[in-house]
Amino acid sequence: MSTETPASQLHFIGQIVRDDLASGKHRVIHTRFPPEPNGYLHIGHAKSICLNFGLAAEFAGTCNLRFDDTNPSKEDVEFVEAIKRDVTWLGFQWAELRHASDYFEVFYRSALKLIRDGVAYVDDLSAEEMREYRGTLTEPGRNSPYRDRSVEENLDLFQRMRAGEFADGSKTLRAKIDMSSGNINLRDPAIYRIRKVHHQNTGDAWPIYPMYDYAHCLSDALEGITHSLCTLEFEDHRPLYDWCVDHVDLINHPDLWQPLVDAGLPTAPSKPRQIEFSRGNINYTVMSKRKLLTLVSENLVDGWDDPRMPTVAGVRRRGFTAAGIRLFWERIGVSKQNSIIDMGVLEGCVREDLDAVAPRRLAVIDPLKLVITNLDAAHHEELTFPNHPKDESFGTRVVPFSPELWIERDDFAEVPPKGFHRLKPEGEVRLRGVGIVRCDEVIKDAEDNVTELRGTLDLDSRTGMPGSERKVKGTIHWVSARHAVPAEVRLYDRLFDVIDPDDDSDGKTYKDHLNPNSRRVVQGYVEPVAASAQPEDRMQFERLGYFVADIADHTADRPIFNRVVTLRDSWAKQQ
């Protein structure tokens, strides 16, 4: 067990875990990642995934994946499968896959216990009336007129709720705590409501469903979770979390969880400790599931996995690496201080990972033809290029060369600005891996647009020749026009063009700040080896950025590449 990590390297939750193990409070730690399957995970959820699974790995514990599926009207099997894919792709494997719905019978039995103990009652107030009785932050609430029903009446009514006798919303089961509490969450919160909705896991077996605050803590306790990690907005819910765990007291009432034993589900109830940490907020994007759903439903993006979306599926399709995301959250760390993180930090971590693992390839995305006139038109060579300039273990590849080349249009300037060191009329530049070429002639169309360049190759400047060491200021890349493969290249950028799209102080909504240049599709050419990439293969197009073969659309016959990130942070100067 790796409990010897220096305290200086542990965040505050890691220190708590280390101390709990050292003191003997826990022999083994158990954590969980508990998403509600009502949408796709976003990059902020990845922080919780990395934290929960990471702590379990660091301290030789276990981490469950549990779906908090207590609100069936908003949940879907599609989201369940997507979440499982995302967690696996991020590099983690859960110890057990659980669902809150696995425990519905336990929750029901526990509610009956609370009623028998006189700390829960059936209420007939409507949702609107309940809000009125609850009070405000500055005014105490009022007791419901149904609060003092007898235990027998409450048991009868709750069992009839379970039997489906009453209409949706007509009754709720509430915990009897304190309507004058300064914490509104303790003002007799609802713990069950009637909702006759089909459930993805349990079908139509249950006409009543537990509320999140009630089900979540009992799920933790049933699974033996030692450290229940959640974000800061649940800090005020912690007293209710502890109240439910203490009053149900699963540890001392095995009859409540006997159904799990009968079903063969390993169960070792604990008294979990809730610990809060700050959310992972990133600028230039939105993290609200509601807002992300709106972007999808209003066709403002091309689905949950649109490469501009901050969903895990989206950034994966964009080409972000799981290692880069894990590195990002490791560097950001864990604290109780809310902050907004610069998107450039995330992109930088992905860039750093790709620099190490991405092979280099040649591609041209805004092509201009360059014809070398002092080579025979049928001339053909196969040049050897390293796959990675910093790592010989990547090996080499063959790149075809011929007299007709595609170069980047912005690597030529007819009237070059000051400091321009690429190709210009009568100027010289080094062709990557070939030698020095001189621009002799500029061909234009009837509209005065440059359509072709013609030049001569200094044969004495080629590798192995006496003039190969001759210096020129610029080096440009190219692909052989005869051998290059046409490719669609999707140039993605940030979805929003303002730092905080959620800021509506100017009267605008996040939808008003969508970046019109967040996606640009161009037709380019890639070297043959790049075209043979498999979907999700990542590479650096030299001098252009990091790219990935699109996981959904790329084929060998129709190569499609997404730009992951540029070679350098192009937004830094704008902030």
ChimeraX attribute file (.defattr): number of C-alpha atoms within 10 A of each C-alpha:
attribute: neighborCount
match mode: 1-to-1
recipient: residues
	/A:1	10
	/A:2	9
	/A:3	16
	/A:4	9
	/A:5	13
	/A:6	8
	/A:7	12
	/A:8	8
	/A:9	9
	/A:10	15
	/A:11	12
	/A:12	16
	/A:13	18
	/A:14	20
	/A:15	17
	/A:16	14
	/A:17	22
	/A:18	21
	/A:19	14
	/A:20	17
	/A:21	17
	/A:22	13
	/A:23	10
	/A:24	9
	/A:25	12
	/A:26	14
	/A:27	11
	/A:28	17
	/A:29	22
	/A:30	25
	/A:31	27
	/A:32	29
	/A:33	23
	/A:34	24
	/A:35	21
	/A:36	24
	/A:37	24
	/A:38	20
	/A:39	21
	/A:40	25
	/A:41	25
	/A:42	23
	/A:43	22
	/A:44	18
	/A:45	19
	/A:46	21
	/A:47	22
	/A:48	24
	/A:49	25
	/A:50	21
	/A:51	23
	/A:52	24
	/A:53	25
	/A:54	20
	/A:55	22
	/A:56	22
	/A:57	16
	/A:58	14
	/A:59	20
	/A:60	14
	/A:61	17
	/A:62	22
	/A:63	24
	/A:64	21
	/A:65	23
	/A:66	24
	/A:67	22
	/A:68	23
	/A:69	28
	/A:70	22
	/A:71	17
	/A:72	22
	/A:73	14
	/A:74	12
	/A:75	18
	/A:76	17
	/A:77	12
	/A:78	12
	/A:79	17
	/A:80	19
	/A:81	12
	/A:82	17
	/A:83	23
	/A:84	17
	/A:85	13
	/A:86	21
	/A:87	22
	/A:88	13
	/A:89	16
	/A:90	19
	/A:91	13
	/A:92	16
	/A:93	16
	/A:94	19
	/A:95	16
	/A:96	15
	/A:97	13
	/A:98	19
	/A:99	19
	/A:100	22
	/A:101	23
	/A:102	20
	/A:103	19
	/A:104	20
	/A:105	16
	/A:106	22
	/A:107	24
	/A:108	19
	/A:109	17
	/A:110	22
	/A:111	27
	/A:112	21
	/A:113	19
	/A:114	21
	/A:115	24
	/A:116	16
	/A:117	12
	/A:118	16
	/A:119	17
	/A:120	27
	/A:121	30
	/A:122	28
	/A:123	22
	/A:124	17
	/A:125	18
	/A:126	13
	/A:127	13
	/A:128	9
	/A:129	11
	/A:130	19
	/A:131	12
	/A:132	13
	/A:133	18
	/A:134	23
	/A:135	16
	/A:136	13
	/A:137	11
	/A:138	7
	/A:139	11
	/A:140	18
	/A:141	22
	/A:142	15
	/A:143	17
	/A:144	16
	/A:145	11
	/A:146	13
	/A:147	18
	/A:148	16
	/A:149	15
	/A:150	15
	/A:151	19
	/A:152	11
	/A:153	14
	/A:154	23
	/A:155	21
	/A:156	13
	/A:157	20
	/A:158	26
	/A:159	14
	/A:160	12
	/A:161	25
	/A:162	18
	/A:163	13
	/A:164	17
	/A:165	13
	/A:166	18
	/A:167	12
	/A:168	16
	/A:169	14
	/A:170	15
	/A:171	20
	/A:172	25
	/A:173	26
	/A:174	22
	/A:175	26
	/A:176	21
	/A:177	16
	/A:178	18
	/A:179	21
	/A:180	17
	/A:181	15
	/A:182	15
	/A:183	16
	/A:184	19
	/A:185	20
	/A:186	22
	/A:187	24
	/A:188	26
	/A:189	23
	/A:190	23
	/A:191	21
	/A:192	24
	/A:193	21
	/A:194	22
	/A:195	21
	/A:196	19
	/A:197	17
	/A:198	14
	/A:199	21
	/A:200	15
	/A:201	15
	/A:202	12
	/A:203	10
	/A:204	11
	/A:205	14
	/A:206	19
	/A:207	20
	/A:208	24
	/A:209	24
	/A:210	25
	/A:211	16
	/A:212	18
	/A:213	18
	/A:214	21
	/A:215	25
	/A:216	21
	/A:217	23
	/A:218	30
	/A:219	26
	/A:220	26
	/A:221	23
	/A:222	22
	/A:223	22
	/A:224	21
	/A:225	27
	/A:226	23
	/A:227	22
	/A:228	20
	/A:229	22
	/A:230	18
	/A:231	16
	/A:232	17
	/A:233	11
	/A:234	16
	/A:235	14
	/A:236	13
	/A:237	17
	/A:238	17
	/A:239	15
	/A:240	21
	/A:241	23
	/A:242	16
	/A:243	17
	/A:244	22
	/A:245	22
	/A:246	13
	/A:247	13
	/A:248	20
	/A:249	19
	/A:250	21
	/A:251	18
	/A:252	9
	/A:253	13
	/A:254	14
	/A:255	13
	/A:256	21
	/A:257	22
	/A:258	15
	/A:259	17
	/A:260	16
	/A:261	13
	/A:262	9
	/A:263	9
	/A:264	9
	/A:265	16
	/A:266	13
	/A:267	15
	/A:268	15
	/A:269	22
	/A:270	18
	/A:271	20
	/A:272	24
	/A:273	17
	/A:274	21
	/A:275	17
	/A:276	19
	/A:277	20
	/A:278	18
	/A:279	21
	/A:280	21
	/A:281	18
	/A:282	21
	/A:283	19
	/A:284	23
	/A:285	24
	/A:286	20
	/A:287	20
	/A:288	12
	/A:289	15
	/A:290	10
	/A:291	14
	/A:292	22
	/A:293	15
	/A:294	14
	/A:295	18
	/A:296	16
	/A:297	13
	/A:298	10
	/A:299	10
	/A:300	12
	/A:301	17
	/A:302	14
	/A:303	18
	/A:304	22
	/A:305	20
	/A:306	17
	/A:307	30
	/A:308	22
	/A:309	27
	/A:310	26
	/A:311	25
	/A:312	29
	/A:313	25
	/A:314	21
	/A:315	21
	/A:316	25
	/A:317	24
	/A:318	30
	/A:319	27
	/A:320	29
	/A:321	23
	/A:322	21
	/A:323	16
	/A:324	20
	/A:325	24
	/A:326	21
	/A:327	18
	/A:328	18
	/A:329	22
	/A:330	14
	/A:331	12
	/A:332	13
	/A:333	15
	/A:334	21
	/A:335	15
	/A:336	13
	/A:337	9
	/A:338	13
	/A:339	13
	/A:340	13
	/A:341	14
	/A:342	14
	/A:343	18
	/A:344	19
	/A:345	16
	/A:346	22
	/A:347	20
	/A:348	18
	/A:349	21
	/A:350	24
	/A:351	25
	/A:352	15
	/A:353	18
	/A:354	23
	/A:355	17
	/A:356	11
	/A:357	16
	/A:358	20
	/A:359	23
	/A:360	22
	/A:361	26
	/A:362	23
	/A:363	31
	/A:364	27
	/A:365	23
	/A:366	15
	/A:367	22
	/A:368	20
	/A:369	21
	/A:370	25
	/A:371	22
	/A:372	21
	/A:373	14
	/A:374	13
	/A:375	15
	/A:376	10
	/A:377	12
	/A:378	9
	/A:379	10
	/A:380	14
	/A:381	11
	/A:382	11
	/A:383	12
	/A:384	12
	/A:385	16
	/A:386	17
	/A:387	20
	/A:388	20
	/A:389	12
	/A:390	10
	/A:391	12
	/A:392	10
	/A:393	9
	/A:394	15
	/A:395	12
	/A:396	14
	/A:397	15
	/A:398	15
	/A:399	20
	/A:400	18
	/A:401	21
	/A:402	20
	/A:403	22
	/A:404	23
	/A:405	22
	/A:406	26
	/A:407	25
	/A:408	20
	/A:409	17
	/A:410	11
	/A:411	19
	/A:412	21
	/A:413	15
	/A:414	11
	/A:415	9
	/A:416	13
	/A:417	8
	/A:418	6
	/A:419	6
	/A:420	14
	/A:421	19
	/A:422	19
	/A:423	24
	/A:424	21
	/A:425	18
	/A:426	13
	/A:427	15
	/A:428	23
	/A:429	22
	/A:430	24
	/A:431	17
	/A:432	16
	/A:433	17
	/A:434	18
	/A:435	21
	/A:436	24
	/A:437	22
	/A:438	20
	/A:439	21
	/A:440	16
	/A:441	16
	/A:442	17
	/A:443	12
	/A:444	12
	/A:445	9
	/A:446	6
	/A:447	6
	/A:448	8
	/A:449	10
	/A:450	17
	/A:451	14
	/A:452	17
	/A:453	25
	/A:454	19
	/A:455	21
	/A:456	19
	/A:457	23
	/A:458	17
	/A:459	17
	/A:460	15
	/A:461	19
	/A:462	19
	/A:463	13
	/A:464	9
	/A:465	11
	/A:466	11
	/A:467	15
	/A:468	16
	/A:469	13
	/A:470	12
	/A:471	11
	/A:472	13
	/A:473	10
	/A:474	16
	/A:475	17
	/A:476	18
	/A:477	22
	/A:478	27
	/A:479	28
	/A:480	25
	/A:481	23
	/A:482	15
	/A:483	17
	/A:484	25
	/A:485	22
	/A:486	21
	/A:487	24
	/A:488	18
	/A:489	25
	/A:490	23
	/A:491	20
	/A:492	19
	/A:493	22
	/A:494	21
	/A:495	22
	/A:496	22
	/A:497	17
	/A:498	17
	/A:499	16
	/A:500	16
	/A:501	20
	/A:502	19
	/A:503	12
	/A:504	11
	/A:505	7
	/A:506	6
	/A:507	7
	/A:508	12
	/A:509	13
	/A:510	17
	/A:511	14
	/A:512	12
	/A:513	18
	/A:514	18
	/A:515	15
	/A:516	12
	/A:517	13
	/A:518	16
	/A:519	17
	/A:520	11
	/A:521	13
	/A:522	12
	/A:523	14
	/A:524	19
	/A:525	27
	/A:526	28
	/A:527	24
	/A:528	21
	/A:529	14
	/A:530	26
	/A:531	24
	/A:532	17
	/A:533	20
	/A:534	16
	/A:535	19
	/A:536	21
	/A:537	17
	/A:538	26
	/A:539	27
	/A:540	27
	/A:541	25
	/A:542	18
	/A:543	15
	/A:544	18
	/A:545	15
	/A:546	27
	/A:547	28
	/A:548	29
	/A:549	28
	/A:550	26
	/A:551	18
	/A:552	11
	/A:553	11
	/A:554	22
	/A:555	16
	/A:556	16
	/A:557	11
	/A:558	13
	/A:559	23
	/A:560	25
	/A:561	31
	/A:562	25
	/A:563	26
	/A:564	29
	/A:565	26
	/A:566	20
	/A:567	17
	/A:568	13
	/A:569	14
	/A:570	11
	/A:571	11
	/A:572	10
	/A:573	6
	/A:574	5
	/A:575	6
